Amino acid sequence: MLNAKQIIVIVLVIVLMGVLLARPIKGLVTEDKVGASANTESSSAFNLKSVSDISKQSINPSIAQEISSLEEQLTKATGDEKLALLEQLAQKWDDVAKSAPQGFIYMEMANITPKLEYWLKSGDAFRMAYANLQDTAMAAELNRLAIQSYEKATQLDGNSLEAKTGLGAAMVTGSGNPMAGIALLREVVEKDPKNIQANKTLGLFSLQSRQFDKAIERFNTVVELQPDAESYFYLATGYENIGLKNEAIAAFQKSKALASDPTLSQFIDRRVEELSK
């Protein structure tokens, strides 16, 4: 059975594909630059408290109360006790699949005790959060914070492929210089050709830039290592766009089988029906 995070990802796949192929890279860069500029003044509005308050509005009230209680204890805690409470708080948000507050929590933990693990978790949480947001101002700020967190991670360990992968992916979506992010991701796959996240991000970039052969190569690597509904969906999209209907149908069907989600299944059924004509 799918958990909350998987359901969110699956539904977003359908929405994302509606705009992914229609947006040129040049337009993406221009929008990112504007967003970054406009966000400079508003970034202070987004912090752990404000994001926590927003996130509590969409979760079970009793869980929200438990989180508020932990937050109150945090105001009086120091040292190891504070780190332990922050860890509990991060887990509470993880349980309800709310990534934005987790990003701020791990960032605070990293500022208290600089560790590669904390900066990586901070960056990962921010990345997951901004991918699921319609609020463009908040998304731009969380993207900036993800880049900042991964940069801190690379400062602690310049050889960390996980940090370089995260940084590259965040730069592709929000730095105004996506090619610098692509260069980082290519560096990762040169050292680790089977790196799933780097291949997946490069595959998405290839779809968006309409380099469908490259996208197919990337997603074939991903599904060999870690088959999932999302990657098979993107693989099918690559095949469809170069006219390989049978391969597209097969990949769509594998996506449907792995997802077991009615929304995605219905969408795939329509695509398969059209490709079968």
ROKEGU-669400 format. One record per residue (C-alpha): x, y, z; residue in three letters; residue number from 1. Coordinates in nm, 2 decimals, always signed. Last residue first. Layout:
[[X,Y,Z],Ala,NUM] ...
This chain:
[[-0.49,+0.32,-3.22],Lys,277] [[-0.29,+0.16,-2.94],Ser,276] [[-0.12,+0.49,-2.84],Leu,275] [[-0.46,+0.65,-2.76],Glu,274] [[-0.57,+0.36,-2.55],Glu,273] [[-0.24,+0.35,-2.37],Val,272] [[-0.26,+0.72,-2.28],Arg,271] [[-0.62,+0.68,-2.16],Arg,270] [[-0.53,+0.38,-1.95],Asp,269] [[-0.23,+0.57,-1.81],Ile,268] [[-0.45,+0.86,-1.69],Phe,267] [[-0.69,+0.61,-1.52],Gln,266] [[-0.41,+0.43,-1.35],Ser,265] [[-0.25,+0.75,-1.23],Leu,264] [[-0.57,+0.85,-1.05],Thr,263] [[-0.66,+0.50,-0.93],Pro,262] [[-0.32,+0.44,-0.77],Asp,261] [[-0.17,+0.09,-0.78],Ser,260] [[+0.16,+0.26,-0.86],Ala,259] [[+0.38,-0.03,-0.96],Leu,258] [[+0.13,-0.19,-1.20],Ala,257] [[+0.05,+0.15,-1.36],Lys,256] [[+0.41,+0.23,-1.42],Ser,255] [[+0.47,-0.11,-1.57],Lys,254] [[+0.18,-0.05,-1.80],Gln,253] [[+0.32,+0.29,-1.90],Phe,252] [[+0.65,+0.13,-1.98],Ala,251] [[+0.49,-0.13,-2.20],Ala,250] [[+0.28,+0.12,-2.38],Ile,249] [[+0.58,+0.35,-2.44],Ala,248] [[+0.78,+0.06,-2.58],Glu,247] [[+0.50,-0.03,-2.81],Asn,246] [[+0.45,+0.33,-2.92],Lys,245] [[+0.82,+0.41,-3.01],Leu,244] [[+0.73,+0.74,-3.18],Gly,243] [[+1.01,+0.95,-3.04],Ile,242] [[+0.78,+1.14,-2.80],Asn,241] [[+0.61,+0.82,-2.68],Glu,240] [[+0.94,+0.66,-2.58],Tyr,239] [[+1.04,+0.96,-2.37],Gly,238] [[+0.69,+0.97,-2.20],Thr,237] [[+0.72,+0.60,-2.13],Ala,236] [[+1.05,+0.65,-1.95],Leu,235] [[+0.89,+0.94,-1.75],Tyr,234] [[+0.61,+0.71,-1.64],Phe,233] [[+0.85,+0.43,-1.57],Tyr,232] [[+1.04,+0.67,-1.34],Ser,231] [[+0.73,+0.77,-1.15],Glu,230] [[+0.59,+0.42,-1.10],Ala,229] [[+0.91,+0.29,-0.95],Asp,228] [[+1.19,+0.04,-1.05],Pro,227] [[+1.51,+0.09,-0.85],Gln,226] [[+1.83,-0.02,-1.03],Leu,225] [[+1.70,-0.12,-1.37],Glu,224] [[+1.44,+0.15,-1.35],Val,223] [[+1.70,+0.42,-1.30],Val,222] [[+1.93,+0.31,-1.58],Thr,221] [[+1.63,+0.29,-1.82],Asn,220] [[+1.54,+0.64,-1.70],Phe,219] [[+1.88,+0.79,-1.80],Arg,218] [[+1.89,+0.62,-2.14],Glu,217] [[+1.53,+0.72,-2.22],Ile,216] [[+1.61,+1.08,-2.12],Ala,215] [[+1.91,+1.09,-2.35],Lys,214] [[+1.70,+0.97,-2.64],Asp,213] [[+1.43,+1.22,-2.55],Phe,212] [[+1.65,+1.53,-2.57],Gln,211] [[+1.34,+1.75,-2.56],Arg,210] [[+1.50,+2.01,-2.32],Ser,209] [[+1.24,+1.92,-2.06],Gln,208] [[+1.28,+1.55,-2.11],Leu,207] [[+1.66,+1.58,-2.09],Ser,206] [[+1.62,+1.78,-1.76],Phe,205] [[+1.40,+1.50,-1.63],Leu,204] [[+1.66,+1.24,-1.72],Gly,203] [[+1.94,+1.44,-1.57],Leu,202] [[+1.74,+1.45,-1.24],Thr,201] [[+1.67,+1.08,-1.26],Lys,200] [[+2.03,+0.99,-1.34],Asn,199] [[+2.16,+1.20,-1.05],Ala,198] [[+1.91,+1.05,-0.81],Gln,197] [[+1.98,+0.69,-0.91],Ile,196] [[+2.36,+0.70,-0.91],Asn,195] [[+2.45,+0.40,-1.13],Lys,194] [[+2.72,+0.57,-1.33],Pro,193] [[+2.90,+0.67,-1.00],Asp,192] [[+3.22,+0.87,-1.07],Lys,191] [[+3.10,+0.99,-1.42],Glu,190] [[+2.75,+1.00,-1.28],Val,189] [[+2.85,+1.25,-1.02],Val,188] [[+3.04,+1.48,-1.25],Glu,187] [[+2.74,+1.48,-1.48],Arg,186] [[+2.53,+1.60,-1.19],Leu,185] [[+2.77,+1.88,-1.11],Leu,184] [[+2.77,+1.99,-1.48],Ala,183] [[+2.39,+1.98,-1.49],Ile,182] [[+2.38,+2.21,-1.18],Gly,181] [[+2.61,+2.46,-1.36],Ala,180] [[+2.39,+2.43,-1.66],Met,179] [[+2.09,+2.53,-1.46],Pro,178] [[+2.22,+2.88,-1.40],Asn,177] [[+1.93,+3.09,-1.27],Gly,176] [[+1.98,+2.89,-0.94],Ser,175] [[+1.63,+2.74,-0.90],Gly,174] [[+1.55,+2.41,-1.07],Thr,173] [[+1.89,+2.31,-1.21],Val,172] [[+2.06,+2.44,-0.90],Met,171] [[+1.85,+2.22,-0.67],Ala,170] [[+1.94,+1.91,-0.87],Ala,169] [[+2.31,+1.99,-0.88],Gly,168] [[+2.32,+2.07,-0.50],Leu,167] [[+2.14,+1.74,-0.42],Gly,166] [[+2.37,+1.54,-0.64],Thr,165] [[+2.68,+1.71,-0.51],Lys,164] [[+2.58,+1.65,-0.15],Ala,163] [[+2.51,+1.28,-0.22],Glu,162] [[+2.83,+1.25,-0.41],Leu,161] [[+3.02,+1.36,-0.10],Ser,160] [[+3.38,+1.43,-0.21],Asn,159] [[+3.38,+1.80,-0.10],Gly,158] [[+3.29,+1.69,+0.25],Asp,157] [[+3.21,+1.97,+0.51],Leu,156] [[+3.21,+2.24,+0.24],Gln,155] [[+2.99,+2.01,+0.03],Thr,154] [[+2.74,+1.99,+0.30],Ala,153] [[+2.73,+2.37,+0.35],Lys,152] [[+2.67,+2.40,-0.03],Glu,151] [[+2.39,+2.14,+0.01],Tyr,150] [[+2.22,+2.35,+0.28],Ser,149] [[+2.25,+2.68,+0.08],Gln,148] [[+2.11,+2.51,-0.24],Ile,147] [[+1.81,+2.38,-0.03],Ala,146] [[+1.76,+2.72,+0.12],Leu,145] [[+1.74,+2.88,-0.22],Arg,144] [[+1.49,+2.62,-0.33],Asn,143] [[+1.29,+2.68,-0.01],Leu,142] [[+1.29,+3.05,-0.09],Glu,141] [[+1.17,+3.00,-0.45],Ala,140] [[+0.90,+2.76,-0.34],Ala,139] [[+0.78,+3.01,-0.08],Met,138] [[+0.74,+3.28,-0.34],Ala,137] [[+0.59,+3.04,-0.60],Thr,136] [[+0.31,+2.91,-0.37],Asp,135] [[+0.21,+2.60,-0.57],Gln,134] [[+0.43,+2.38,-0.37],Leu,133] [[+0.51,+2.01,-0.40],Asn,132] [[+0.86,+2.04,-0.55],Ala,131] [[+0.94,+2.31,-0.30],Tyr,130] [[+0.89,+2.06,-0.01],Ala,129] [[+1.09,+1.77,-0.15],Met,128] [[+1.39,+2.00,-0.22],Arg,127] [[+1.36,+2.16,+0.13],Phe,126] [[+1.36,+1.82,+0.29],Ala,125] [[+1.66,+1.69,+0.09],Asp,124] [[+1.86,+2.01,+0.17],Gly,123] [[+1.80,+1.98,+0.54],Ser,122] [[+1.87,+1.61,+0.54],Lys,121] [[+2.20,+1.67,+0.37],Leu,120] [[+2.29,+1.95,+0.61],Trp,119] [[+2.21,+1.73,+0.91],Tyr,118] [[+2.40,+1.43,+0.78],Glu,117] [[+2.71,+1.64,+0.70],Leu,116] [[+2.73,+1.76,+1.06],Lys,115] [[+2.76,+2.10,+1.21],Pro,114] [[+2.62,+2.08,+1.56],Thr,113] [[+2.40,+2.38,+1.65],Ile,112] [[+2.38,+2.52,+1.30],Asn,111] [[+2.32,+2.17,+1.17],Ala,110] [[+2.04,+2.11,+1.41],Met,109] [[+1.88,+2.44,+1.30],Glu,108] [[+1.91,+2.34,+0.94],Met,107] [[+1.76,+2.00,+1.03],Tyr,106] [[+1.46,+2.18,+1.18],Ile,105] [[+1.42,+2.43,+0.89],Phe,104] [[+1.41,+2.15,+0.63],Gly,103] [[+1.18,+1.94,+0.85],Gln,102] [[+0.93,+2.23,+0.85],Pro,101] [[+0.92,+2.22,+0.47],Ala,100] [[+0.89,+1.84,+0.44],Ser,99] [[+0.53,+1.77,+0.57],Lys,98] [[+0.47,+1.40,+0.51],Ala,97] [[+0.25,+1.35,+0.83],Val,96] [[+0.50,+1.11,+0.99],Asp,95] [[+0.79,+1.32,+0.87],Asp,94] [[+0.66,+1.62,+1.06],Trp,93] [[+0.66,+1.42,+1.38],Lys,92] [[+1.00,+1.28,+1.30],Gln,91] [[+1.14,+1.63,+1.26],Ala,90] [[+0.99,+1.73,+1.59],Leu,89] [[+1.15,+1.43,+1.77],Gln,88] [[+1.49,+1.52,+1.62],Glu,87] [[+1.44,+1.88,+1.73],Leu,86] [[+1.36,+1.76,+2.08],Leu,85] [[+1.68,+1.56,+2.09],Ala,84] [[+1.89,+1.85,+1.96],Leu,83] [[+1.74,+2.08,+2.23],Lys,82] [[+1.82,+1.83,+2.51],Glu,81] [[+2.18,+1.79,+2.37],Asp,80] [[+2.24,+2.17,+2.41],Gly,79] [[+1.96,+2.39,+2.52],Thr,78] [[+1.59,+2.37,+2.59],Ala,77] [[+1.34,+2.64,+2.70],Lys,76] [[+1.20,+2.75,+2.36],Thr,75] [[+1.22,+2.38,+2.25],Leu,74] [[+0.96,+2.28,+2.50],Gln,73] [[+0.70,+2.51,+2.33],Glu,72] [[+0.79,+2.35,+1.99],Glu,71] [[+0.73,+2.01,+2.14],Leu,70] [[+0.39,+2.11,+2.26],Ser,69] [[+0.30,+2.27,+1.93],Ser,68] [[+0.39,+1.94,+1.76],Ile,67] [[+0.17,+1.74,+1.99],Glu,66] [[-0.11,+1.99,+1.92],Gln,65] [[-0.07,+1.96,+1.55],Ala,64] [[-0.10,+1.58,+1.59],Ile,63] [[-0.43,+1.63,+1.78],Ser,62] [[-0.55,+1.87,+1.51],Pro,61] [[-0.49,+1.62,+1.23],Asn,60] [[-0.29,+1.80,+0.95],Ile,59] [[-0.37,+2.07,+0.70],Ser,58] [[-0.36,+2.38,+0.91],Gln,57] [[-0.05,+2.26,+1.09],Lys,56] [[+0.16,+2.32,+0.78],Ser,55] [[+0.10,+2.69,+0.77],Ile,54] [[+0.19,+2.74,+1.14],Asp,53] [[+0.50,+2.52,+1.09],Ser,52] [[+0.61,+2.73,+0.79],Val,51] [[+0.57,+3.05,+0.99],Ser,50] [[+0.75,+2.92,+1.29],Lys,49] [[+1.03,+2.74,+1.11],Leu,48] [[+1.10,+3.04,+0.89],Asn,47] [[+0.96,+3.20,+0.58],Phe,46] [[+0.87,+3.57,+0.61],Ala,45] [[+1.24,+3.66,+0.60],Ser,44] [[+1.25,+3.55,+0.24],Ser,43] [[+1.01,+3.82,+0.13],Ser,42] [[+1.26,+4.10,+0.03],Glu,41] [[+1.49,+3.87,-0.17],Thr,40] [[+1.21,+3.68,-0.32],Asn,39] [[+1.15,+3.92,-0.60],Ala,38] [[+1.50,+3.88,-0.72],Ser,37] [[+1.50,+3.50,-0.69],Ala,36] [[+1.17,+3.48,-0.87],Gly,35] [[+1.28,+3.70,-1.15],Val,34] [[+1.60,+3.49,-1.20],Lys,33] [[+1.40,+3.17,-1.18],Asp,32] [[+1.15,+3.29,-1.44],Glu,31] [[+1.43,+3.38,-1.68],Thr,30] [[+1.60,+3.04,-1.63],Val,29] [[+1.28,+2.85,-1.69],Leu,28] [[+1.21,+3.05,-2.00],Gly,27] [[+1.55,+2.96,-2.14],Lys,26] [[+1.50,+2.59,-2.05],Ile,25] [[+1.18,+2.58,-2.26],Pro,24] [[+0.85,+2.50,-2.08],Arg,23] [[+0.60,+2.29,-2.27],Ala,22] [[+0.76,+1.95,-2.20],Leu,21] [[+0.73,+1.98,-1.83],Leu,20] [[+0.39,+2.15,-1.81],Val,19] [[+0.14,+1.87,-1.83],Gly,18] [[+0.41,+1.62,-1.73],Met,17] [[+0.42,+1.79,-1.39],Leu,16] [[+0.05,+1.74,-1.32],Val,15] [[+0.06,+1.37,-1.39],Ile,14] [[+0.38,+1.32,-1.19],Val,13] [[+0.23,+1.52,-0.91],Leu,12] [[-0.03,+1.26,-0.85],Val,11] [[+0.24,+0.99,-0.82],Ile,10] [[+0.46,+1.20,-0.59],Val,9] [[+0.18,+1.29,-0.35],Ile,8] [[+0.07,+0.92,-0.34],Ile,7] [[+0.43,+0.82,-0.26],Gln,6] [[+0.46,+1.07,+0.03],Lys,5] [[+0.13,+0.96,+0.18],Ala,4] [[+0.22,+0.59,+0.19],Asn,3] [[+0.13,+0.35,-0.09],Leu,2] [[+0.00,+0.00,+0.00],Met,1] 
